[in-house]
């Protein structure tokens, strides 16, 4: 975990004041400070923020403290339920702590058991969030120790994840043309566009997993995937494909979709697709998948459909 609040584009003194005045003063929280870890998460923690990006603060505490805090926050009308402890800070208050550019800040309180459950199940997005989290306070170094324990996928988990997302690539591409070619209509354009975009998302997840890296939530997927070897080759092309989808005249939409589909999928027609799929196959083998599995490719689809992967 990072320890430098400056990476978040925030002033450490202002963060400390926010914690003291806006967090430790909350009903229930003031009595549990010794049991609460405080972390900045989200785009700022990952250094993917803009000047006006939100400030996301996560508190992590024991189950007993979580229940006590939840009860007092609910009784005070600050949260609606005792199970979902999310507090949105008023824009004026957020600006008073972090400056006028930052109009949104929020506090989310989670139980240490919940964090452990999600990390031990190797929930990709949770792993990404907490591997990038910035520590403000961590009594007993409990959270950092937990994140370090689940920093990498076990080999069998990694192989299953790569297989799952690779098979999802082909599964989505099948939906580009749900009916025989030549009977396309405007009613199917939405399906086709959605399928291509989802296939591209799955490609980018494979790029990250092939390097034993967890993937982030959708907002940051393309930027993070672009930092990988395969992402460096293909993310800019994916951007061009997406731009092509929304450009041009409506009456030639299917022509543009045909062209993009071939560059993503048709290895027998497109040198771009052949290179993409060969590079992905080699990356998967390097990550530990068998060459036979990679060569069988989407003949392995039953593994996904039968729920053996993921």
Beta strands, then each sheet from edge to edge (+ up, - down):
strand 1: 37-41
strand 2: 55-61
strand 3: 85-89
strand 4: 105-111
strand 5: 134-137
sheet 1: 3+ 4- 2- 1+ 5-
end
